[in-house]
Amino acid sequence: MLTPEQSRLVQELLQTIGPKEARWLSGYFAGVEVGLSSSKQFVAPAPAAASARKLSILYGTETSNAAEVAKGLSAALQTKGIANTLADMAEYKVRQLGQEEDLLIVVSTYGEGDPPQPAVGFFEFVESRKAPKLDGTRFAVLALGDSTYEFYCQAGKRLDARFEELGATRLEPRVDCDVDYEEAAANWTDKIVELLAAEASTVSVSTARLETPAASSASSYNKKNPFPARVLENIVIVGRGSTKETRHIEFSLEGSGLTYEPGDALGIAASNDPAVVETLLQALSLAPDEAVDFKGAHTTLGEALTHRFEITAATPRFLDYWAMLSDSAELKSLQSEDCAGERSVFLHNHHIVDIVRRFPVSDVMSQGLLSALRPLQPRLYSLASSLAAAPDEAHLTVAPVRYELHGEPRGGVASSLLADRVAADDLLPVYIQSNAHFRLPADEVPAIMIGAGTGVAPYRAFLQEREARGVTGQSWLFFGERNFRTDFLYQTEWQSWLKDGTLTRMDVAFSRDRSEKTYVQHRLKEQSREVFAWLEEGAHVYVCGDAANLAPDVHQTLIDIVASEGHSSRDAAEDYVRSLQSDHRYQRDVY
């Protein structure tokens, strides 16, 4: 159900747009109320006299968004005197599941429908024959995802269906949230808190185990209120003749109060390229100075498209809107449930401007257009520095995303901004995003660090930290790029750390230096005996870089190494690697 404020804004919006768009918007918001959750879900009625029930909140997260929502839910329940236990799925003791009474789940989806990597063990248990019956358990699921993917919010859908199979009943229907999840998550939180508070027959004193907030929480600057950081340096760090561009960018955090740990990320509140905005406005035949409203504030269409909304990647929401306006049979055919795969491919191959051009519509209303766009989201980059080595600074390693689509050059929103439109002394809004699932081990523990391209960034932070602390634990870096002569990122720094012992050893793979391509997984396999020996001695393994190729290739190689060097079966090797993950000795930061 929409809040009174949301209903008021919707009514105001309906008065400012055309009748055709008004019908679409009315239908869209009706869908928001009933379509985000499964229409066949049974919701448990509130008991007539509820006794105090054990309440647990579990979250599964890759980038900490689900963690933030879960912590906010826990705190909101505590303010109502409702005791709760908060836990990361990565830390949760799965054998406790059969004793749960009320269970609230916040989980994100990773890639093409997979659970977040730290939560894989929890999913494997819940979906296995070992999972207990949950006849006495009530639950509710908030699923976070990205609607441009075919398997939208699939991780949450899987848990929602599985808990029902195990006999649990729903406190509330599942809610699926897109990348602009904040408002939907807040509404779900309010509903859950209101429901449980109304049930409570007595006010209990909370014994919730609240996790330590992100290191940056002492600062007044955060995702909603980013800090205007001054750019100290923005330089290309590949050699002349390189087939790709990689930049090293340094920001000043002086006066912000922001702190971070190696493994954390820097969030960039990016804006769209003015040239992209102009191209879209021309395709729509709309003027940039046209007045529009955004969250109750008056602004111009040009400003809104530049700073407030995603205007490149098309979403199912925009597809629905443009199918209605254009009356295109082709677009309407992509709306059906059984065309999810075709829809995903179409959206991947068409930006918003491509759809506007291919299916032209006259007299588009500006306010209606904005209703079909989703808010512009910050972009996250792994920090390439340690505060111990660079106080009050944050360093990034960025490779601009550049490609061609429909015969035109295209680029990533944030990476193009950083590469093309930001110079020294410019200000950019930033914040710190904590990543508890990518942390250095204890000082004496060996670390195997595997990365390709910009995936080497957090390892620069790791070694800066270890050098500053005088750590004695061994470190082994596997690094891959295209060419040795032009693309050996931070080469002199690695060599310096090798010389002083901060870095124990380094193996590199430059894929385009020979006719037969060599990648980091090949180097791992070449050193399989020693890699396994390090694992047996307690080493932690880190993987950072490409999620589509690097991460799965390295994962399979690790299994191969364990099977070969440990003289074990494939199943036993998979269990070994799985145990590394559950023990937090195998951590990934992939994108």
N, C-alpha and C positions, 0 to 999 in steps of 0.2 A: 504494500500500500504506500502511495506517495505521501510524503509529509505535507502539512498545510502550506509550508513555504514553497515546496516543489510544485504543489497544485497551483498556487498563485502565479508562480513564474511561468508555468505551462499555459495558463489562461492568458497571461499578458502576451506570451509568444504567439498564441493562436490568433490574437487580434492584429498582429503585425505582419502576417504572411498571407499568401493567397489561399483560396478555398481548397485547391488540390493539395497543396502542401500541408494545410491544416488537417485534412483528412489523414494524410500519411503520418503526421506527427501524433495525432490522437491515437491512431492505431499503434504507433511505435510505443507510446507510453503505456497504452493498455497492455502491450506485450511485456513491458518492463515489469508490470505488476504481477502478471500471471505466467509469462513465458520464460522467465529466467530459471524457473524451477520445474521439475518434472510434474506434469499435470496429474499423474497417476499416483503420486506419493501420498501415503497415509500419514497424517500428523496426529501424534498422540494427544488426546485431550488432557487438560490439566486435572490432576487428581483433586478430589473434593477437599481433602485435608492432607497436604503434603508434609511429610516428615523430612528432617534434614537428610539429604542424599549426598553421597560422595560426588563431587563435581571435578572433572579433569578437562583441561584444555590442551590439545595436542596440535602442533603445527609442523608442517613440512615446507622447507623453503630453500631456494637456491640463491636468491639475491636479497633476502631479509625482509621482503615486503610482507610475506605471511607472518613472519615473526613479529613485526610491528603491530599488525592487526591483532594477533593473538594476545600480545602484551597489553594492548589497549583494552581488549575485552576483559582480561583478567583484572585490570585496575578498575574498570567500570563496575564489575561485579563486587569487588571489594568495597567500593564506596557504598554499596547497598547492604553491606554486611554479609555477603554470600561468599563463604570460604571456597577456594578453588586451588587446584594444583596445576601449574603451567609446566609443560615439558616439550622439548624438541623431539620429534619422532626419532632423530638420530640417537638420542639419549634414553628414550623410553624403554623400560623393561617390558617386552611384549608379553611375558607370562602374566603380567598384571591385568591384561585386557579382560579376562573373564570375571574379574572382580569390580569392573567399572559399573557405575550406576547411571550417571549422566556424563556424556562425552561430547565435547564441542571440538570440531575439527576445522582448522584453517590450513588449506594446502594449495600450493601453486602447481602448475603443470610445466614441465620442462620439455622443450623441443616438440617433437611430434607425438604428444600424448603421454610422455613418460612422467613418472614421479620425480621430484627433485632428487639429485644423487644422494644426499645425506639420508633421505627417507626410504631408499630402496629396500633396506632390510625390513622395515616396518611393513611395507606393501607385500613383500614376499611372504611374511608370516601371516598377515591378514588374509591373503588370497590362497593360502595353502590349506591342506587338510588338517594342519595342526591348530588352526584357528578355533577358539572355543565358541560354543553357542552363546548368544547374547540376548536371551529371551527377557531378561530383566533390565536391559540397558535401554536408555533413551539417548538419542544423538541428534546432532545438527551439523551440517557441512556447509562451509563457505569455500567456494572454489575460485581460485585466481587463475587467469589465463590470458590469452591473446587471440581475439576472434579472427585474425588473419590466418591462423593455422587451422588445418583441417580438423584436428582432434582438440577442439576448444575445450578447456577446463576438464580434460579427460581424467586427470588424476583424481580430482574431486568427485567426478561422476563414478569412477571405479569404486572408491571407498563408500560412497553413498549407496550404490547398488549392493556392495558386498555386506555392509552392515545390515541391510534389510534381509539379505539371504541368511545371515546368521541369527536372525530373529529379533533384532533390535527395532525399536519404533522411533519415529521422528518427532522431535520436539518442534521443529520447524522444517518446511521444505528447503531443499538445497537451493542456494543462490549462487549463480555463476557470474563472475565479475570480469570485465575486460581490463585492459591496461590502465584505464582511468577508474580504478577500483575504489578510490577513497570514499565517495559518497554512498555507493552501494554497500560497502563494508560497514560504514557507520550506521546505516539504516538497519542492517542485519544485527549489528551489535546492540542497538537500542531495543530491537524486538526481543532478542534473547534475554537481555537484562530485565526488561519489563515483565516478560513471562515468568522468569525464575523468581523475581522479587515478589510478584503477585502470589506465587505458590508458597513462598516461605512462610511457615507458621511461626517461626522464631527467628530472631536476628542472631546470626552466629558471628563469632570473631574469626576473621580469615586467618588461615594458616598456610596460605598459598606460598609456594616457593617461587618468588619472582626472580628472574634472571637478572644479572648485572646489566644495566643499560649500556648502550653504546658509549664509547669513550667520549664522543662528542656531545653527550647530553648536557654537560655543564655549560656549553655555549648556548647563546640564544639563537644561533644560526642552525638551520636544519633544512630538510627538503621543502617545507612550506615557506621557509624564510631563509633563502640562500645568502651566503656572504659574497659581496662584490670583491672578488680577488683580483689583484693586479698581476698581469702577466709579466714575469721577469725575463723570460727567454722563450723563444719559439724558433727552433733551428732544425734543419734537415740533417739526419745523422746517417744517411746512406751515401756511398761514394758516387762520383760522376759516372754515368752510364748504367746505373742501377735500373732494373726493370720495374721497380716499385718505389713508392715514396714512404718514408717513415720519419716522423718528427719527434723531437724531445722538447717537451713544453714544461716550463716551471712557473708555478704560481706562488705568490706571497700570501700567507695566512695570518700575517702580523695583525694583531688587534682583534682577531676573530674569536679567540678562545677555542678554536677547533683543534682537536687532537685525533690521532689515529694510530693504528698498529699496522705493522707489515702484514699484507694480505687484505687490507681494507680497500675500498674503492672511492674514487672521487666522482660525485655526481655533478654533471654540467647541465644547467638549465639553459638549453640551447634555443636559438631562434631560427626561423626558416630563412633561406637565402632570398633576399629581395627580388632577385631575378626570377626565381621560381614563383614567388607571389605574383609578380607582374604577368608572367606567362599564364597562370591560372585565371587571373582576373580578365585578361584579354580573351581567353577561351570562353569565359562565362559572359562576356560583354557587361561586366560590372565595374563600377568606379571605386577606387580605393578610399575615397573620402565619404562614402555612403555611411550614414549613421546606423549603428547596430547596438544591441544590448548584450552584455556578457555577464552573467551572474549578478544581474541587477545594476551593473555599471554601464554608463554610456561610453562608447568608443567608436572608432571607425572600422570599416571592413578591412582596410589594409593593415591596420594595427593588429586586429584580431587574427588575421591570417598569418601575420609575421610572428607574433609572439604567443598566441593563445591556442592554436589548433594545429593538429597534424594535417598537412596538405599534400603529402606525397603518397605514402602507402594507402591504398584503398582498403576499406573494411566491409564486412557484411552489412553494417549499418548504412554506409554510403551506397552500397549496391542496391539495397532495398529502396532507398530514397530515389536513386536515379532511375531504377526500373519503373517506379511509380510515375515520375515526371516524364520520362521518355516514352513510356508505354511500349518498351522494346520487348519483343517476344524472346529474344536471345537472353537478355538480362533476367527476365522473369523465369526462364527455364532453369537458371542457376540458383534460384531461391529455394527449390524443393529440398527436402531433407536427404533424399537419396542422391543428390548431386554435390555432396560435401567435397569430394575429391576434385571434381571439375571446377567448383567454385574457388577452392584454394589455389589451383593452378592459374585460373583467370586473374585472381587478385594479385598473385605473385608477378604476373606478366603485364599488369596494367596499373599504372599510377592513376590518381584521381584525374589528372589532366588528360590522360589517354582515354579514359571513359567518357569524359566531357566532350572530347573532340570526336570520338567514334560514334557517339549517340547524342548528337546535338539537341539542345533544348533552348527555346527562346524564353525571355521574360522570367529568368530565375530570380526568386526572392532571396535577398541576402540573409535575412534572419532564418529562413527555412534551410538555406545551405548550411549555416553554422550548426543547426540542430542535427545535421547528418554527419558532422565531423566529430572526432573525439579530441579531447584536450591534448596539447603537446606535452609529451612526457620527457623528463630528464634522461640523459644518457650516462651510463656508468663506465668508468675506466679504472682498471687495476692500478693502484698507486705504485710508482717505480722508485719510491724513496722511503727512508726511515727518518723520523723526527730526531733520532739520536745522531744522525749524520747531517741532516739539513733542518735545523730548528725553524719553525714558522714557515716551512715551505712544503709544497706538494708537487711532485714531478709525475709526468705522464709520458708514456710511449705510445704514439698514435700513428696508425697507418690510414690515411684518408680512403674512404670507400668511394671508388669511382668505377663507373661502368656505363655501357650504352644500352638504351632501351628504345625501341621504335625509331632507331636512327638518330637519337639525340643523346648527348652526354648527361649522365645523372650522377648524383653523389649522395653520401650519407648526410643527414641533417647536422649532427654535431661534428663529425670528423671533417666535413667540408668547411664548416665554420672555423674550426681550429686551424685548418691548413691554409685557408684562402682569405679569411676576413678578420683575423686576430693577430695583432702585432704587440711588441713589447710596450708596456705601460697601459694597454687596454684593460678594461675591467670586465670580468665575466662572473655571473652568479654561480657559486659552487657550494657543495655541502659534502659531508662525510657519510658514506654508507658502510656500516660495519659488516664484516664477513667472518662470523665465528667459525665457519667451516673451512677456513684456509689460514691456519695459524702455524707459526714455527713451533717445533717440538722443544723440549727441555734442552738447555745449553749443551749437555753432553751427548745428546742423541743424534745419530747420523741422519742426514737428509739427502734424498735423491730428488733432484729438481728437473722436471722434463717440460720443455716448452719450445714453441716454434714462433718465429716472427715476434710480434708484440707480446706474445705469451711469456716472454722472458722478463717482462716488466716487474712482476712481484718478486722475482728472484734477486733483482738488483736491490730491492728493499730488504729482502731477507739477509743478504750478505752485508749490506751497510749496517744492519742491526747487529749481526753477529760480530762484525769487526769492532763496532763501538763497545760491545760488551766483553770482548776478549774471549769469545766462546772457543772451546777446545773440540767440540763435536765436529765430526767430519761432514763435508758437504761435497756433493757430486752433481755437476750440471751437465745435462744433455740439451744441446741447443741446435735448432735447425733453421735454415733460411735458404735463399736461392743461390747466391754466389758469395764465395769467400772474399773476393777482392772488394766488393761493393756493399755487402749486406751483413757484415759481422758486427752486429749492434753491440755497442759498449765494449769493444774488443780490448782496449787498453785497461779498462777497469777490471775485467775478468783476469787479464794477465797479471795485474798488480795483486789481486787477491790470491791467485795461484802462487805467486812469489812469496807472499807473507804467510801462506798457509790457511787463510780464512776459507779459501776454496781448495779442497783437497785434490780434485781432479775434474777435468772437463772433456767431454766428447762432443764433437760437432758433426753436423751433416748438412752439406750444401748441395741441394737437390739438382741444380742446373750446371754444376761444374763438370759433370760427366754425362755421357750419353745414357748411361743407366742411372736412373734417379735413386738417390739415397736419402732416406728420411730418419728422424730420430728413433723410430721403432726398430730400424735396421741396426743402428748403433747399440741400442739396448740388447738386441739379440746377439750381437757380436761379443758383448760383455756379459753374457747371461750368467756365467759361473760366478763372477764377482758381484753382479747385481743380486743374485740369490743369496750370496754370502752376507751381503749388507742387510738384506731383509731378515735373515735368520739372526742377525746381531741386533735387530730391533729398529732398523732404519725406517723413517717415515718417507712416503712417496708423494710427490706433488706433480700434478699435471695442469698446465695452463695453456689455453689456446683454442683452436678451432674445435667446435663441438661435433661437426659433421664428419670430419675425417681423423684429425689427430687423436681425439679422446678415445673413440672406439678402437682405432688401430693400436694405440699404446695399451689399452685395456687387454686386448686379445694377446698382445705380445707378452704382457706380464703373466697371463695365464699359461702361455706356452713355456715361458722361462721356468715357472714353478713346476709344471708337469715334467719338463725335461731334466732340470737340475735336482728336483726333489724326487725323481723316479716315482712319480705318482700318476694316477689316472686323471683324465680330463675333469671328471666330476670333483675329485679331491682337490685339484688345482684351483678350480672355480671356488670351492669352499674356502680355500686358503686366502685367495684374493678378497673374497667376500668378508672374511674375518678381519683382514686389514682395514677394510672400509668401516666395519662396525666398531673397531678399536680406534678409529680416527687416525690410523697410520697411512691411509691412502685417501688423499684429499684432492679435489678437482675444482678449478675455477675456469669454466669453459663457456664459450659464447658463440 
